[in-house]
Amino acid sequence: MKRIIGISFIFLYLLAYTECHQLLRFPYLLQHFQQHCATDPDMDFRKFIKIHYLSPLVITDDFKQDQQLPFRNVDCHTVNTLICVYEPPLIKIAPTATPPLIFFSYNEVNKPQFSDFDIFQPPRQAALI
């Protein structure tokens, strides 16, 4: 019983949210093919498919009947909600500033304030007498 309920839910989902409901229109496809065969005895199924699906759209007397054929138009609009529109972010890179032409190797503002009598001094070589 659970299997039948599961299969029926999957079937309902496929009919509602995909284009599988177009498969229910196949009897109309066969009926329309028989109408074309009655008017044109040389019509075969390959030519019928070429006229209705592969050739450019031509408005004829039976245009409304042609539009009812399966997979002629998209009826399921829920598929369109799954399409994400991605716009790449605009990245503007500012031109680099030109470096100054004068280079100072020693900054007078941050000069170390060591004197000869500070505790922390760099090591010195002992003078040999």
Secondary structure, 3 states (H helix, E strand, C coil): CHHHHHHHHHHHHHHHHCHHHHHHHHHHHHHHHHHHHHHCCCCCHHHHHHHHHHCCCCCCCCHHHHHCCCCCCCCCCCHHHHCCCCCCCCCCCCCCCCCCCCCCCCCCCCCCCCCCCCCCCCCCCCCCC
